[in-house]
Amino acid sequence: MDIKSELNKAKLFNNLELMAKQVVEGFISGIHKSPFHGFSAEFAEHKIYNTGESTKHIDWKLFARTDKLYTKRYEEETNLRCHMILDNSASMYYPEIKNLSLDNLNKIGFGVMAIAALMNILKKQRDAVGLSSYSDNYNFYVNEKSSERHFQMLLDKLNSIALDSNPAKETKTYHYLNQIAEKLHRRSLIFLFSDMFQNEVEEEQLFEALRHLKYNKHEVVLFHLLDSEHELDFDFDNSPKRFVDVETGKHIDVYAENIKHAYSNKVKSYLNNLKLKCSQYKIKYVEVDVRSGFSKIMNTFMTERQKFN
């Protein structure tokens, strides 16, 4: 029996911690030009040596094996404060999938799995992680900690979010991003997982909420989660279909081909505007297709983790 194959097909959120570990290990084993290549067992115990640091903690045995400089990490070290923000409104539960697995994810499932995988790395590195989720309410907030009990509590919360069978119909991104920004007092690396679909306020106000996350000198990464085949390419067969807004309940009956061009232009305009605003506010924008795997998430994390100081 291929255990890895069976895990991929398993009901995802019965085994969230195990799946997260598998995602991380798969990513590390696939790295060829990386500071972590070849010594995943030591992954939790070392950090990259930065020029100017004391040399007394350099692991010279590891240097002999990797030809790279690392220093030993100690229990009391917490080098990073990381806060995860997850949009869990109804649009994030698209497409509707009954049994989520690593091979078959909707946006909320992908966001939960990505956060769990990043938490796995943060725990190994003894970094502190916090979590916020929002929809029509500020559903959950917990500040950054690094204890095992804290990580287990966050995994339990992520499980409950992913299995929610009645998600909120509204998204108050503008309102709650501002509230989250007010709570984060100590400089942190912030990851926002959202499809950025909302009808609460004008786009400019939404962008202002993103900018608010930058206050207190936080570093912010927006992982823009999309089902590219349908939400970007509008790839539907040309038979009459009813398209229903999962948040407002409004619907329209059309042939997909008749509106594909206008739809694509509208979406591209919104994405370009969003990317421009993120660039202006010095927010890292990362467009993610939820059917494309986690390598983009993991690579972005590794890059931003090393830049953060």
C-alpha positions as CSV (number, residue, x, y, z in Angstrom):
1,M,0.0,0.0,0.0
2,D,1.3,3.5,-0.9
3,I,0.8,5.3,2.4
4,K,1.4,8.7,0.9
5,S,-1.2,8.1,-1.8
6,E,-3.7,6.9,0.8
7,L,-3.1,10.1,2.9
8,N,-3.7,12.3,-0.1
9,K,-7.1,10.7,-0.6
10,A,-8.0,10.7,3.1
11,K,-10.6,13.0,4.6
12,L,-8.4,16.0,5.1
13,F,-9.6,17.4,8.3
14,N,-9.6,14.2,10.2
15,N,-5.8,14.3,9.9
16,L,-4.9,18.0,9.7
17,E,-1.7,17.9,11.7
18,L,-0.4,14.8,9.8
19,M,-1.3,16.4,6.5
20,A,0.4,19.6,7.3
21,K,3.6,17.7,8.2
22,Q,3.3,15.8,4.9
23,V,3.1,19.1,3.0
24,V,6.1,20.5,4.7
25,E,8.2,17.4,4.3
26,G,7.3,17.1,0.7
27,F,8.3,20.7,0.1
28,I,11.6,20.3,1.9
29,S,12.5,17.1,0.1
30,G,11.8,18.7,-3.3
31,I,14.1,21.7,-2.7
32,H,17.3,21.6,-4.6
33,K,18.8,25.1,-4.2
34,S,17.9,25.9,-0.7
35,P,19.5,26.6,2.7
36,F,17.4,23.7,4.1
37,H,18.3,21.1,1.4
38,G,19.8,17.9,2.8
39,F,19.3,18.3,6.5
40,S,15.6,18.4,7.2
41,A,16.2,16.5,10.5
42,E,18.1,19.6,11.7
43,F,15.5,22.0,10.3
44,A,14.1,22.9,13.8
45,E,17.5,23.3,15.4
46,H,19.3,25.8,13.1
47,K,19.0,29.2,11.6
48,I,21.0,30.8,8.8
49,Y,24.1,32.6,10.0
50,N,23.9,36.4,9.3
51,T,27.1,38.4,8.7
52,G,28.1,40.3,11.8
53,E,26.6,37.8,14.3
54,S,28.8,36.1,16.8
55,T,30.5,33.0,15.4
56,K,30.6,31.0,18.6
57,H,27.3,29.2,17.9
58,I,28.1,28.2,14.3
59,D,27.6,24.5,13.7
60,W,30.9,23.6,12.0
61,K,29.9,19.9,11.5
62,L,26.9,21.0,9.6
63,F,29.1,23.4,7.6
64,A,31.3,20.5,6.6
65,R,28.2,18.7,5.2
66,T,26.4,21.6,3.6
67,D,29.1,24.2,2.9
68,K,26.8,26.7,4.4
69,L,26.9,28.6,7.7
70,Y,24.2,27.9,10.3
71,T,24.0,28.7,14.0
72,K,22.4,26.5,16.6
73,R,19.0,27.6,17.9
74,Y,18.1,27.4,21.6
75,E,14.8,26.7,23.3
76,E,14.2,30.2,24.6
77,E,14.6,31.8,21.2
78,T,11.5,33.1,19.5
79,N,12.8,35.0,16.4
80,L,9.5,35.7,14.7
81,R,6.0,36.8,15.5
82,C,3.6,35.6,12.8
83,H,-0.1,36.4,12.6
84,M,-2.4,34.4,10.2
85,I,-5.6,36.0,9.0
86,L,-8.2,33.8,7.3
87,D,-11.3,35.1,5.5
88,N,-14.0,32.4,6.2
89,S,-17.0,34.0,4.5
90,A,-19.3,32.0,2.2
91,S,-17.4,32.8,-1.0
92,M,-14.3,31.0,0.4
93,Y,-16.2,27.8,0.5
94,Y,-16.3,27.7,-3.3
95,P,-16.3,25.3,-5.1
96,E,-18.6,23.1,-3.1
97,I,-16.6,19.9,-2.3
98,K,-18.0,17.2,0.0
99,N,-14.8,15.4,1.0
100,L,-11.8,17.7,1.0
101,S,-8.4,16.1,0.4
102,L,-5.0,17.3,-0.6
103,D,-6.0,16.5,-4.2
104,N,-9.3,18.2,-4.0
105,L,-9.6,21.6,-2.2
106,N,-11.9,24.6,-2.2
107,K,-10.6,28.0,-1.2
108,I,-11.3,27.6,2.6
109,G,-9.7,24.1,2.6
110,F,-6.7,25.4,0.8
111,G,-6.3,28.3,3.3
112,V,-6.7,26.1,6.3
113,M,-4.2,23.6,5.0
114,A,-1.7,26.3,4.0
115,I,-1.9,27.9,7.5
116,A,-1.5,24.5,9.2
117,A,1.6,23.8,7.1
118,L,3.1,27.2,7.9
119,M,2.3,26.6,11.6
120,N,4.2,23.3,11.3
121,I,7.3,25.2,10.2
122,L,6.8,27.9,12.8
123,K,6.5,25.3,15.6
124,K,9.7,23.6,14.5
125,Q,11.5,27.0,14.5
126,R,10.0,27.8,17.9
127,D,8.4,31.0,16.5
128,A,5.2,32.5,17.8
129,V,2.0,32.4,15.7
130,G,-1.4,34.0,16.2
131,L,-4.7,33.6,14.2
132,S,-7.6,35.7,13.3
133,S,-10.7,34.8,11.2
134,Y,-13.5,37.0,10.0
135,S,-16.6,37.0,7.9
136,D,-19.7,39.0,8.9
137,N,-18.2,39.0,12.5
138,Y,-14.8,39.0,13.9
139,N,-15.1,35.3,14.5
140,F,-11.8,34.5,16.3
141,Y,-8.7,36.1,17.5
142,V,-5.7,34.8,19.5
143,N,-2.4,36.5,19.9
144,E,1.0,35.0,19.1
145,K,2.4,32.2,21.2
146,S,4.8,29.3,20.6
147,S,3.7,26.6,23.1
148,E,2.5,23.1,22.0
149,R,-0.8,23.6,23.7
150,H,-1.3,26.8,21.7
151,F,-0.6,25.1,18.4
152,Q,-3.0,22.3,19.2
153,M,-5.7,24.9,20.0
154,L,-5.1,26.6,16.6
155,L,-5.3,23.3,14.8
156,D,-8.7,22.6,16.5
157,K,-9.9,26.0,15.4
158,L,-8.8,25.5,11.8
159,N,-10.6,22.2,11.8
160,S,-13.9,23.8,12.9
161,I,-13.6,26.5,10.3
162,A,-13.0,24.1,7.4
163,L,-15.9,21.9,8.4
164,D,-18.4,24.8,8.8
165,S,-21.5,23.7,6.9
166,N,-23.2,27.1,7.3
167,P,-20.6,29.9,6.6
168,A,-21.6,33.5,7.0
169,K,-23.2,35.1,3.9
170,E,-21.5,38.5,4.2
171,T,-17.9,39.6,4.2
172,K,-16.9,42.6,6.2
173,T,-13.3,42.6,5.2
174,Y,-12.9,46.4,5.5
175,H,-14.3,46.5,9.0
176,Y,-12.5,43.6,10.5
177,L,-9.1,44.1,8.9
178,N,-9.1,47.5,10.6
179,Q,-10.0,45.8,13.9
180,I,-7.3,43.2,13.5
181,A,-4.7,45.9,12.7
182,E,-5.6,47.6,16.0
183,K,-4.9,44.5,18.0
184,L,-1.4,43.7,16.6
185,H,0.8,45.9,18.7
186,R,4.2,44.2,18.3
187,R,5.8,44.0,14.9
188,S,4.8,40.9,13.1
189,L,4.9,39.1,9.8
190,I,1.2,39.0,8.7
191,F,-0.3,36.5,6.2
192,L,-3.8,37.2,4.9
193,F,-5.6,34.4,3.1
194,S,-8.6,35.7,1.3
195,D,-10.4,35.7,-2.1
196,M,-10.9,39.5,-1.7
197,F,-14.6,39.2,-2.7
198,Q,-16.8,41.6,-0.8
199,N,-19.7,44.0,-1.5
200,E,-19.6,45.9,1.8
201,V,-17.6,49.0,0.7
202,E,-16.0,50.6,-2.3
203,E,-12.7,49.2,-3.5
204,E,-10.8,52.2,-2.2
205,Q,-12.0,51.6,1.4
206,L,-11.0,48.0,1.1
207,F,-7.5,49.0,0.0
208,E,-7.3,51.4,3.0
209,A,-8.0,48.5,5.3
210,L,-5.1,46.6,3.7
211,R,-2.8,49.6,4.3
212,H,-3.9,49.8,7.9
213,L,-2.3,46.3,8.4
214,K,1.0,47.9,7.6
215,Y,1.0,50.2,10.7
216,N,3.4,49.4,13.5
217,K,5.9,48.4,10.8
218,H,4.3,45.0,10.2
219,E,5.3,43.1,7.0
220,V,2.2,41.9,5.2
221,V,1.7,39.2,2.6
222,L,-1.7,38.8,0.8
223,F,-2.3,35.3,-0.5
224,H,-5.1,35.9,-2.9
225,L,-6.9,32.6,-3.2
226,L,-8.8,31.8,-6.4
227,D,-10.2,28.9,-8.3
228,S,-8.6,30.1,-11.5
229,E,-10.4,27.7,-13.9
230,H,-13.8,29.2,-13.0
231,E,-13.2,32.5,-11.2
232,L,-10.5,33.9,-13.6
233,D,-10.9,31.9,-16.9
234,F,-14.7,31.5,-16.5
235,D,-14.3,28.1,-18.0
236,F,-17.8,26.6,-18.2
237,D,-19.5,24.7,-21.0
238,N,-21.8,26.8,-23.1
239,S,-25.1,25.4,-21.8
240,P,-27.6,27.6,-19.9
241,K,-26.5,27.9,-16.3
242,R,-27.7,29.7,-13.2
243,F,-24.9,31.5,-11.4
244,V,-25.7,32.2,-7.7
245,D,-23.9,34.7,-5.5
246,V,-23.2,32.7,-2.4
247,E,-23.1,35.8,-0.2
248,T,-26.2,37.7,-1.5
249,G,-28.3,34.9,-2.9
250,K,-28.8,36.8,-6.1
251,H,-28.7,34.8,-9.3
252,I,-28.5,35.2,-13.1
253,D,-29.4,32.7,-15.8
254,V,-27.0,33.0,-18.8
255,Y,-24.9,31.1,-21.3
256,A,-21.4,31.4,-20.0
257,E,-19.9,32.2,-23.5
258,N,-22.1,35.2,-23.8
259,I,-20.6,37.0,-20.8
260,K,-17.1,35.5,-20.6
261,H,-15.4,38.4,-22.3
262,A,-17.0,41.1,-20.2
263,Y,-16.5,39.1,-17.1
264,S,-12.8,38.5,-17.8
265,N,-12.2,42.1,-18.5
266,K,-13.9,43.1,-15.2
267,V,-11.9,40.6,-13.2
268,K,-8.6,41.6,-14.8
269,S,-9.3,45.2,-14.0
270,Y,-10.0,44.5,-10.4
271,L,-6.9,42.3,-10.0
272,N,-4.7,44.9,-11.7
273,N,-6.0,47.5,-9.3
274,L,-5.5,45.3,-6.3
275,K,-1.9,44.5,-7.3
276,L,-1.2,48.2,-7.9
277,K,-2.5,49.1,-4.4
278,C,-0.5,46.3,-2.8
279,S,2.6,47.6,-4.5
280,Q,2.0,51.1,-3.4
281,Y,1.4,50.1,0.2
282,K,4.5,47.7,0.1
283,I,2.3,44.7,0.7
284,K,3.5,41.5,-1.0
285,Y,0.7,40.3,-3.4
286,V,0.7,36.5,-4.2
287,E,-2.0,35.2,-6.5
288,V,-2.7,31.5,-5.7
289,D,-4.7,29.0,-7.6
290,V,-6.1,26.6,-5.0
291,R,-5.7,23.7,-7.4
292,S,-1.9,24.3,-7.9
293,G,-0.4,23.0,-4.7
294,F,1.4,24.7,-1.9
295,S,4.8,25.4,-3.3
296,K,4.1,29.1,-3.9
297,I,2.9,29.5,-0.3
298,M,6.0,27.8,1.1
299,N,8.5,29.5,-1.2
300,T,6.9,32.9,-0.3
301,F,7.1,32.1,3.4
302,M,10.8,31.1,3.2
303,T,11.6,34.3,1.4
304,E,9.7,36.6,3.7
305,R,10.9,34.7,6.8
306,Q,14.5,35.4,5.9
307,K,13.9,39.0,5.0
308,F,12.1,39.8,8.3
309,N,14.3,41.3,11.0
